[in-house]
């Protein structure tokens, strides 16, 4: 049997599992927030040490991560510029033109990932059938790119009207951007999400551009560390749909990794349901930062073509950023082991969505954390045995 190494990076823990001749070895380390690749390598080295194997013995590495999700939720992505059809610069702000909470006078919409002055329109127009109504004005493109260059954006999203039917204008815009800003990562909506409805498509493309520099830098750093450590094997990444992809695809379309870690949990629940002959199962996956629930029906999780991230209101549809990508349908909330408990103005105990994460972590970790978390409560109540949890570490 091949020797497979799997590593999952969450907001709090980085876990590694190694399979060798039907034997499984596991390790758990704290996620290194500054450079997650370091935590990846630490978990991998630890599990190899436990199993007595060497990096050269590994045949394949499978990786799941919530880095893209956390960047969107915490708004810690790139400075993005958007090039779109003239007259549609405010599509991200207008959204669906409705109130997702009718009775809340102080309702707040999620802020677009691109600031208003970085959303630039160019002269062109393609019809819904793909025919060109207004030829591309390349001078307007050069003017927009010059402004984005002066603004020193980190990443550029290109989202033109009806480009799913005819991507020629987007391709030409990309060529002009590359000639003027050759080192700037590009996200084309005709490749990221080639589907009808410009708001959803552009929202997805902008989100891809927002996490692209971070994820590309991380994956390149990880590949270099793996090669220098003797792991000369294929590296596959778990996607939101539960399937896997190569590093090359992940570097260009990191938005498809948004639910990477949680999708792995749902796939495991599906396998367990089949082994136990249970057709209908609720899968609950509680990590250090979030908790996820998924419905398994007839041994398969439900799938969707769209979902929302970074919701302003925890359970209200429309209060987040829409993404049009294949995804396992699940509900995710900020209530994990590291979620911090507080008392609000009405004297009610609330848990999350803020988390102590891996640094400083819950108070029980003795790394400087002084706020009460779910983990601390479980230890006080005797539900967690510190001598056994994470090998007593």
Beta strands, then each sheet from edge to edge (+ up, - down):
strand 1: 4-9
strand 2: 13-20
strand 3: 23-30
strand 4: 60-65
strand 5: 80-85
strand 6: 119-122
strand 7: 125-126
strand 8: 132-134
strand 9: 155-159
strand 10: 185-188
strand 11: 234-238
strand 12: 244-246
strand 13: 280-286
strand 14: 291-297
strand 15: 300-301
strand 16: 303-304
strand 17: 307-309
strand 18: 321-323
strand 19: 327-328
strand 20: 330-333
strand 21: 339-343
strand 22: 349-355
sheet 1: 3+ 2- 1+ 4+ 11+ 12-
sheet 2: 6+ 5+ 9+ 10+
sheet 3: 7+ 8-
sheet 4: 13+ 14- 15+
sheet 5: 13+ 14- 20+
sheet 6: 16+ 19-
sheet 7: 17+ 18-
sheet 8: 21+ 22-
end
